[in-house]
């Protein structure tokens, strides 16, 4: 049973707090899988607040706040791409990521998607694997002058006989 967290849509006013959460999540939660230079390059993708707000606003982005604190956020792109899932280090392993993932998957299914794809970081791969995602390919993603690895993973949302 997944813990219940209040989910709400992203608002432009969330941008600065979510940029901070994004950076802290990368810095603290991915240190075992990515070196410092890689983490800095990855976090810098949110350096432009306006561009980050546009990116989040262009997708269905859900936000979790617990007693006013930003706990995490996740985005669904094009109804079948799980684009972002970030949890604040203070809220890691407390069910925030699972609550967000449940909501994103339900949203995708509700919008007619039969499968969902995610580009999972090496840190997130076991989380997605535990949720029934299967690795389909390894990727090398350029960030600044560095390469970061991730894995494209897919999950079937509808059983073959549901349709």
N, CA, C and O of each residue as an XYZ file, in Angstrom:
652
protein
N       0.852     -1.189      0.000
C       0.000      0.000      0.000
C       0.895      1.250      0.000
O       1.785      1.392      0.838
N       0.645      2.117     -0.926
C       1.429      3.336     -1.051
C       0.894      4.396     -0.101
O      -0.317      4.561      0.046
N       1.792      5.099      0.530
C       1.373      6.213      1.385
C       0.654      7.238      0.520
O       0.950      7.378     -0.666
N      -0.272      7.938      1.106
C      -1.036      8.925      0.352
C      -0.435     10.310      0.559
O      -0.203     10.742      1.688
N      -0.192     10.988     -0.542
C       0.345     12.349     -0.487
C      -0.546     13.238     -1.331
O      -1.063     12.808     -2.362
N      -0.728     14.479     -0.895
C      -1.553     15.398     -1.690
C      -0.824     15.813     -2.967
O       0.276     16.364     -2.923
N      -1.460     15.537     -4.095
C      -0.889     15.887     -5.389
C      -1.651     17.074     -5.953
O      -2.868     17.176     -5.794
N      -0.938     17.956     -6.600
C      -1.600     19.077     -7.269
C      -0.805     19.429     -8.515
O       0.358     19.050     -8.647
N      -1.450     20.168     -9.444
C      -0.736     20.561    -10.660
C       0.357     21.593    -10.366
O       0.262     22.372     -9.417
N       1.394     21.574    -11.205
C       2.470     22.566    -11.153
C       1.908     23.960    -11.418
O       1.058     24.147    -12.288
N       2.391     24.920    -10.661
C       2.064     26.328    -10.868
C       3.372     27.082    -11.110
O       4.403     26.714    -10.546
N       3.350     28.136    -11.941
C       4.586     28.891    -12.187
C       5.271     29.345    -10.891
O       6.496     29.453    -10.849
N       4.501     29.610     -9.849
C       5.081     30.037     -8.569
C       5.935     28.950     -7.911
O       6.707     29.237     -6.995
N       5.800     27.709     -8.371
C       6.589     26.591     -7.814
C       8.005     26.534     -8.383
O       8.859     25.827     -7.848
N       8.258     27.267     -9.454
C       9.492     27.098    -10.220
C      10.757     27.141     -9.373
O      11.570     26.221     -9.451
N      10.948     28.178     -8.568
C      12.202     28.309     -7.823
C      12.383     27.166     -6.821
O      13.478     26.619     -6.692
N      11.320     26.811     -6.121
C      11.417     25.719     -5.146
C      11.703     24.390     -5.841
O      12.461     23.569     -5.324
N      11.102     24.177     -7.006
C      11.338     22.914     -7.716
C      12.736     22.861     -8.329
O      13.322     21.784     -8.445
N      13.273     24.018     -8.722
C      14.664     24.047     -9.197
C      15.591     23.618     -8.064
O      16.520     22.836     -8.268
N      15.331     24.134     -6.882
C      16.136     23.798     -5.703
C      16.016     22.303     -5.380
O      17.017     21.637     -5.116
N      14.795     21.791     -5.404
C      14.553     20.374     -5.128
C      15.275     19.510     -6.166
O      15.926     18.526     -5.816
N      15.156     19.882     -7.438
C      15.810     19.180     -8.543
C      17.317     19.069     -8.273
O      17.894     17.985     -8.361
N      17.941     20.200     -7.945
C      19.390     20.226     -7.695
C      19.769     19.396     -6.472
O      20.742     18.643     -6.508
N      19.001     19.533     -5.388
C      19.318     18.781     -4.162
C      19.134     17.287     -4.370
O      19.925     16.483     -3.876
N      18.097     16.916     -5.097
C      17.840     15.507     -5.371
C      19.011     14.904     -6.149
O      19.501     13.826     -5.813
N      19.449     15.606     -7.186
C      20.581     15.129     -7.991
C      21.850     15.067     -7.142
O      22.561     14.063     -7.144
N      22.122     16.143     -6.425
C      23.362     16.228     -5.640
C      23.445     15.124     -4.581
O      24.482     14.476     -4.437
N      22.360     14.914     -3.846
C      22.423     13.998     -2.705
C      22.028     12.563     -3.018
O      22.575     11.635     -2.423
N      21.094     12.361     -3.932
C      20.571     11.007     -4.137
C      21.282     10.230     -5.236
O      21.152      9.007     -5.301
N      22.035     10.914     -6.109
C      22.679     10.199     -7.222
C      24.195     10.096     -7.061
O      24.885      9.671     -7.987
N      24.715     10.479     -5.903
C      26.169     10.518     -5.689
C      26.845      9.155     -5.845
O      28.024      9.089     -6.193
N      26.116      8.071     -5.594
C      26.715      6.737     -5.742
C      26.875      6.341     -7.212
O      27.665      5.456     -7.540
N      26.124      6.999     -8.089
C      26.101      6.590     -9.494
C      26.756      7.577    -10.459
O      27.154      7.203    -11.562
N      26.867      8.844    -10.038
C      27.416      9.886    -10.916
C      28.427     10.710    -10.127
O      28.209     11.008     -8.952
N      29.545     11.083    -10.780
C      30.555     11.866    -10.069
C      30.101     13.332     -9.942
O      29.078     13.726    -10.502
N      30.867     14.113     -9.209
C      30.464     15.491     -8.928
C      30.271     16.321    -10.192
O      29.292     17.058    -10.305
N      31.202     16.208    -11.146
C      31.083     16.968    -12.388
C      29.810     16.599    -13.144
O      29.130     17.466    -13.692
N      29.495     15.304    -13.169
C      28.273     14.851    -13.851
C      27.028     15.403    -13.150
O      26.082     15.836    -13.808
N      27.034     15.386    -11.817
C      25.870     15.886    -11.068
C      25.688     17.384    -11.282
O      24.561     17.858    -11.425
N      26.792     18.133    -11.306
C      26.716     19.582    -11.544
C      26.159     19.851    -12.948
O      25.297     20.711    -13.126
N      26.659     19.109    -13.936
C      26.182     19.296    -15.313
C      24.695     18.970    -15.428
O      23.950     19.677    -16.106
N      24.269     17.903    -14.769
C      22.873     17.483    -14.787
C      21.997     18.554    -14.120
O      20.982     18.970    -14.679
N      22.396     18.991    -12.932
C      21.609     19.990    -12.198
C      21.544     21.313    -12.960
O      20.565     22.050    -12.843
N      22.578     21.613    -13.736
C      22.619     22.890    -14.465
C      21.553     22.971    -15.554
O      21.294     24.054    -16.080
N      20.924     21.829    -15.904
C      19.866     21.860    -16.910
C      18.666     22.666    -16.420
O      17.796     23.020    -17.216
N      18.609     22.963    -15.113
C      17.516     23.786    -14.568
C      17.998     25.185    -14.206
O      17.274     25.942    -13.560
N      19.219     25.535    -14.619
C      19.786     26.838    -14.239
C      18.953     28.010    -14.752
O      18.817     29.027    -14.072
N      18.399     27.865    -15.948
C      17.559     28.911    -16.523
C      16.137     28.701    -16.004
O      15.418     27.820    -16.476
N      15.744     29.517    -15.033
C      14.450     29.343    -14.369
C      13.286     29.428    -15.349
O      12.330     28.658    -15.255
N      13.368     30.357    -16.278
C      12.276     30.530    -17.240
C      12.127     29.292    -18.123
O      11.016     28.823    -18.368
N      13.251     28.772    -18.594
C      13.220     27.581    -19.436
C      12.725     26.370    -18.643
O      11.988     25.539    -19.171
N      13.131     26.273    -17.377
C      12.698     25.165    -16.518
C      11.189     25.249    -16.293
O      10.495     24.235    -16.359
N      10.682     26.452    -16.029
C       9.239     26.650    -15.833
C       8.479     26.272    -17.099
O       7.418     25.652    -17.028
N       9.021     26.647    -18.259
C       8.373     26.303    -19.535
C       8.352     24.801    -19.735
O       7.353     24.236    -20.180
N       9.475     24.152    -19.399
C       9.551     22.695    -19.560
C       8.497     22.019    -18.686
O       7.771     21.141    -19.154
N       8.409     22.423    -17.418
C       7.436     21.816    -16.509
C       6.008     22.137    -16.931
O       5.117     21.291    -16.845
N       5.803     23.370    -17.389
C       4.470     23.803    -17.785
C       3.985     23.177    -19.075
O       2.778     23.088    -19.303
N       4.904     22.742    -19.922
C       4.543     22.141    -21.207
C       4.075     20.693    -21.045
O       3.537     20.103    -21.981
N       4.279     20.129    -19.863
C       3.878     18.749    -19.581
C       2.825     18.786    -18.484
O       2.512     19.845    -17.942
N       2.285     17.619    -18.167
C       1.438     17.514    -16.987
C       2.407     17.253    -15.834
O       2.945     16.153    -15.700
N       2.621     18.268    -15.011
C       3.559     18.138    -13.898
C       2.784     18.167    -12.593
O       1.999     19.080    -12.338
N       3.019     17.151    -11.768
C       2.368     17.043    -10.469
C       3.372     17.351     -9.373
O       4.546     16.994     -9.466
N       2.893     18.017     -8.339
C       3.747     18.454     -7.239
C       3.196     17.893     -5.926
O       1.982     17.848     -5.724
N       4.091     17.469     -5.042
C       3.713     17.045     -3.695
C       4.336     18.020     -2.704
O       5.544     18.255     -2.719
N       3.501     18.577     -1.853
C       3.980     19.387     -0.737
C       3.474     18.738      0.540
O       2.314     18.336      0.628
N       4.360     18.639      1.532
C       3.994     18.087      2.827
C       4.204     19.186      3.854
O       5.330     19.626      4.087
N       3.117     19.621      4.464
C       3.167     20.713      5.448
C       3.952     21.902      4.909
O       4.788     22.474      5.608
N       3.678     22.264      3.669
C       4.312     23.427      3.065
C       5.666     23.171      2.432
O       6.155     23.997      1.662
N       6.278     22.042      2.743
C       7.593     21.714      2.175
C       7.423     20.973      0.857
O       6.576     20.087      0.740
N       8.225     21.335     -0.129
C       8.183     20.631     -1.403
C       8.846     19.268     -1.232
O      10.022     19.183     -0.878
N       8.085     18.201     -1.485
C       8.597     16.846     -1.278
C       9.026     16.187     -2.587
O       9.931     15.353     -2.598
N       8.368     16.564     -3.702
C       8.729     15.953     -4.972
C       7.849     16.439     -6.100
O       6.848     17.123     -5.886
N       8.247     16.068     -7.319
C       7.431     16.383     -8.493
C       7.712     15.363     -9.584
O       8.763     14.722     -9.613
N       6.743     15.232    -10.480
C       6.867     14.301    -11.599
C       6.113     14.869    -12.784
O       5.149     15.618    -12.622
N       6.566     14.503    -13.994
C       5.950     15.025    -15.219
C       5.641     13.925    -16.213
O       6.399     12.969    -16.376
N       4.499     14.088    -16.875
C       4.090     13.216    -17.968
C       4.130     14.038    -19.249
O       3.501     15.093    -19.340
N       4.875     13.548    -20.238
C       5.033     14.245    -21.510
C       4.366     13.422    -22.613
O       4.532     12.204    -22.676
N       3.617     14.096    -23.472
C       2.966     13.448    -24.622
C       2.123     12.232    -24.231
O       1.961     11.307    -25.026
N       1.596     12.234    -23.026
C       0.718     11.172    -22.508
C       1.346      9.796    -22.368
O       0.686      8.879    -21.878
N       2.625      9.612    -22.788
C       3.208      8.277    -22.651
C       4.697      8.283    -22.295
O       5.362      7.249    -22.350
N       5.209      9.463    -21.932
C       6.621      9.545    -21.520
C       6.677     10.075    -20.089
O       6.217     11.180    -19.802
N       7.245      9.270    -19.206
C       7.444      9.655    -17.806
C       8.715     10.489    -17.819
O       9.817      9.944    -17.751
N       8.570     11.818    -17.906
C       9.730     12.652    -18.191
C      10.579     12.980    -16.977
O      11.806     12.929    -17.063
N       9.970     13.315    -15.852
C      10.757     13.708    -14.685
C      10.145     13.112    -13.432
O       8.922     13.041    -13.303
N      10.983     12.687    -12.518
C      10.558     12.260    -11.178
C      11.694     12.605    -10.235
O      12.760     11.991    -10.268
N      11.446     13.601     -9.392
C      12.461     14.034     -8.438
C      11.838     14.154     -7.061
O      10.757     14.721     -6.901
N      12.532     13.614     -6.064
C      12.078     13.657     -4.680
C      13.163     14.351     -3.865
O      14.354     14.101     -4.049
N      12.727     15.232     -2.956
C      13.683     15.907     -2.080
C      14.369     14.869     -1.196
O      13.711     13.946     -0.716
N      15.668     15.000     -0.973
C      16.378     14.011     -0.143
C      15.720     13.752      1.216
O      15.738     12.617      1.691
N      15.141     14.779      1.851
C      14.488     14.589      3.156
C      13.288     13.658      3.072
O      12.897     13.045      4.065
N      12.703     13.556      1.876
C      11.499     12.746      1.700
C      11.770     11.445      0.945
O      10.837     10.712      0.618
N      13.051     11.155      0.666
C      13.409      9.939     -0.066
C      12.983      8.703      0.728
O      13.046      8.687      1.957
N      12.551      7.676      0.008
C      12.173      6.386      0.594
C      11.012      6.491      1.580
O      10.906      5.688      2.506
N      10.139      7.488      1.379
C       8.958      7.619      2.230
C       7.663      7.464      1.443
O       6.576      7.688      1.976
N       7.782      7.079      0.172
C       6.588      6.842     -0.626
C       6.196      7.983     -1.548
O       5.246      7.855     -2.319
N       6.921      9.106     -1.478
C       6.595     10.249     -2.348
C       6.776      9.868     -3.814
O       5.897     10.129     -4.635
N       7.904      9.255     -4.145
C       8.163      8.853     -5.519
C       7.131      7.854     -6.014
O       6.680      7.938     -7.157
N       6.754      6.910     -5.161
C       5.743      5.920     -5.544
C       4.386      6.574     -5.764
O       3.680      6.232     -6.713
N       4.015      7.506     -4.901
C       2.728      8.206     -5.054
C       2.711      8.987     -6.368
O       1.712      8.976     -7.088
N       3.818      9.665     -6.677
C       3.912     10.413     -7.925
C       3.884      9.469     -9.127
O       3.199      9.739    -10.114
N       4.621      8.371     -9.048
C       4.661      7.413    -10.155
C       3.286      6.781    -10.381
O       2.864      6.605    -11.524
N       2.591      6.442     -9.299
C       1.231      5.890     -9.421
C       0.340      6.876    -10.171
O      -0.413      6.489    -11.064
N       0.431      8.142     -9.805
C      -0.416      9.173    -10.416
C      -0.073      9.376    -11.887
O      -0.970      9.483    -12.723
N       1.227      9.430    -12.211
C       1.649      9.627    -13.602
C       1.203      8.438    -14.464
O       0.713      8.625    -15.577
N       1.375      7.224    -13.946
C       0.958      6.040    -14.706
C      -0.561      6.016    -14.899
O      -1.039      5.682    -15.984
N      -1.316      6.363    -13.867
C      -2.786      6.397    -13.962
C      -3.227      7.455    -14.973
O      -4.164      7.243    -15.744
N      -2.544      8.585    -14.957
C      -2.844      9.668    -15.900
C      -2.599      9.211    -17.339
O      -3.431      9.430    -18.219
N      -1.455      8.579    -17.568
C      -1.121      8.089    -18.904
C      -2.171      7.078    -19.378
O      -2.653      7.152    -20.508
N      -2.512      6.146    -18.508
C      -3.495      5.116    -18.849
C      -4.852      5.768    -19.126
O      -5.542      5.400    -20.076
N      -5.226      6.735    -18.290
C      -6.492      7.431    -18.455
C      -6.565      8.217    -19.753
O      -7.653      8.477    -20.269
N      -5.421      8.591    -20.274
C      -5.356      9.344    -21.530
C      -5.143      8.429    -22.722
O      -4.859      8.890    -23.828
N      -5.280      7.141    -22.493
C      -5.257      6.195    -23.603
C      -3.930      5.533    -23.915
O      -3.846      4.758    -24.867
N      -2.886      5.815    -23.141
C      -1.586      5.184    -23.407
C      -1.644      3.701    -23.030
O      -2.227      3.338    -22.009
N      -1.043      2.859    -23.854
C      -0.991      1.429    -23.541
C       0.340      1.054    -22.907
O       0.470      0.001    -22.283
N       1.334      1.937    -23.077
C       2.620      1.730    -22.420
C       3.215      3.092    -22.094
O       2.846      4.113    -22.675
N       4.141      3.074    -21.151
C       4.806      4.309    -20.744
C       6.307      4.067    -20.778
O       6.782      2.983    -20.440
N       7.047      5.092    -21.192
C       8.495      5.003    -21.327
C       9.150      5.999    -20.381
O       8.620      7.086    -20.152
N      10.297      5.629    -19.834
C      11.066      6.532    -18.978
C      12.543      6.394    -19.323
O      13.020      5.307    -19.649
N      13.260      7.515    -19.244
C      14.725      7.484    -19.349
C      15.207      7.528    -17.904
O      15.346      8.606    -17.326
N      15.458      6.376    -17.327
C      15.791      6.291    -15.908
C      17.287      6.477    -15.678
O      18.117      5.870    -16.354
N      17.609      7.327    -14.714
C      19.011      7.459    -14.307
C      19.459      6.131    -13.701
O      18.626      5.295    -13.350
N      20.750      5.941    -13.579
C      21.249      4.713    -12.962
C      20.719      4.597    -11.535
O      20.495      3.491    -11.043
N      20.517      5.729    -10.874
C      19.993      5.745     -9.509
C      18.533      5.300     -9.483
O      18.124      4.558     -8.590
N      17.749      5.750    -10.459
C      16.306      5.469    -10.478
C      15.948      4.123    -11.097
O      14.829      3.641    -10.921
N      16.879      3.514    -11.815
C      16.569      2.273    -12.525
C      15.958      1.189    -11.621
O      14.951      0.593    -12.004
N      16.532      0.909    -10.430
C      15.926     -0.129     -9.575
C      14.494      0.221     -9.141
O      13.654     -0.669     -9.006
N      14.217      1.508     -8.925
C      12.867      1.957     -8.555
C      11.876      1.602     -9.661
O      10.813      1.037     -9.401
N      12.239      1.943    -10.900
C      11.342      1.674    -12.023
C      11.233      0.169    -12.305
O      10.163     -0.330    -12.655
N      12.349     -0.540    -12.149
C      12.332     -1.988    -12.350
C      11.349     -2.640    -11.373
O      10.597     -3.538    -11.751
N      11.359     -2.187    -10.126
C      10.452     -2.723     -9.106
C       8.991     -2.429     -9.433
O       8.094     -3.116     -8.946
N       8.752     -1.410    -10.255
C       7.388     -1.034    -10.659
C       6.950     -1.741    -11.943
O       5.865     -1.476    -12.461
N       7.793     -2.637    -12.453
C       7.405     -3.391    -13.636
C       7.919     -2.848    -14.958
O       7.482     -3.286    -16.022
N       8.841     -1.900    -14.899
C       9.445     -1.377    -16.132
C      10.565     -2.320    -16.546
O      11.265     -2.881    -15.704
N      10.724     -2.486    -17.858
C      11.795     -3.335    -18.389
C      12.762     -2.469    -19.187
O      12.349     -1.617    -19.973
N      14.050     -2.698    -18.974
C      15.078     -1.949    -19.701
C      15.045     -2.335    -21.175
O      14.969     -3.516    -21.513
N      15.105     -1.319    -22.060
C      15.134     -1.604    -23.493
C      16.449     -1.166    -24.124
O      16.887     -1.761    -25.109
N      17.093     -0.122    -23.567
C      18.411      0.271    -24.096
C      19.141      1.182    -23.130
O      18.534      1.891    -22.327
N      20.477      1.142    -23.234
C      21.333      2.045    -22.454
C      21.603      3.266    -23.318
O      21.703      3.162    -24.540
N      21.720      4.428    -22.672
C      21.958      5.674    -23.395
C      23.129      6.438    -22.800
O      23.430      6.335    -21.611
N      23.779      7.206    -23.662
C      24.804      8.151    -23.229
C      24.245      9.532    -23.559
O      24.009      9.849    -24.725
N      24.035     10.343    -22.539
C      23.414     11.649    -22.722
C      24.467     12.741    -22.526
O      25.090     12.809    -21.466
N      24.675     13.600    -23.534
C      25.654     14.681    -23.373
C      25.110     15.787    -22.477
O      23.992     16.261    -22.683
N      25.894     16.199    -21.486
C      25.567     17.335    -20.625
C      26.837     18.157    -20.500
O      27.846     17.687    -19.973
N      26.781     19.386    -20.988
C      27.982     20.207    -21.087
C      29.020     19.416    -21.879
O      28.746     19.016    -23.011
N      30.210     19.179    -21.311
C      31.207     18.402    -22.060
C      31.374     17.009    -21.458
O      32.418     16.377    -21.616
N      30.338     16.537    -20.767
C      30.382     15.227    -20.110
C      29.307     14.317    -20.686
O      28.408     14.759    -21.401
N      29.422     13.039    -20.357
C      28.406     12.064    -20.745
C      27.802     11.479    -19.486
O      28.520     11.111    -18.556
N      26.472     11.392    -19.456
C      25.777     10.740    -18.358
C      25.052      9.528    -18.936
O      24.504      9.588    -20.037
N      25.056      8.436    -18.189
C      24.359      7.242    -18.660
C      22.962      7.189    -18.064
O      22.734      7.627    -16.937
N      22.035      6.646    -18.840
C      20.720      6.315    -18.318
C      20.192      5.144    -19.125
O      20.844      4.672    -20.056
N      19.004      4.681    -18.760
C      18.429      3.502    -19.400
C      16.998      3.807    -19.813
O      16.193      4.277    -19.008
N      16.691      3.537    -21.068
C      15.303      3.649    -21.519
C      14.578      2.400    -21.016
O      15.025      1.273    -21.229
N      13.441      2.634    -20.339
C      12.656      1.530    -19.779
C      11.200      1.709    -20.190
O      10.718      2.832    -20.341
N      10.506      0.585    -20.369
C       9.092      0.624    -20.765
C       8.263     -0.227    -19.824
O       8.730     -1.225    -19.273
N       7.019      0.196    -19.655
C       6.054     -0.569    -18.861
C       4.743     -0.627    -19.625
O       4.263      0.390    -20.126
N       4.171     -1.803    -19.714
C       2.841     -1.958    -20.301
C       1.807     -1.476    -19.288
O       1.843     -1.867    -18.122
N       0.897     -0.634    -19.734
C      -0.138     -0.115    -18.850
C      -1.448     -0.871    -19.016
O      -2.305     -0.842    -18.133
N      -1.599     -1.545    -20.145
C      -2.838     -2.252    -20.432
C      -2.482     -3.686    -20.828
O      -1.626     -3.907    -21.684
N      -3.136     -4.639    -20.205
C      -2.912     -6.034    -20.590
C      -3.401     -6.231    -22.019
O      -4.332     -5.555    -22.458
N      -2.787     -7.141    -22.734
C      -3.111     -7.345    -24.149
C      -4.594     -7.616    -24.371
O      -5.132     -7.255    -25.418
N      -5.268     -8.247    -23.407
C      -6.687     -8.580    -23.592
C      -7.633     -7.509    -23.029
O      -8.848     -7.704    -23.029
N      -7.087     -6.381    -22.548
C      -7.934     -5.299    -22.021
C      -8.631     -4.534    -23.150
O      -9.744     -4.040    -22.971
N      -7.979     -4.437    -24.310
C      -8.496     -3.618    -25.379
C      -9.503     -4.364    -26.169
O     -10.059     -3.827    -27.127
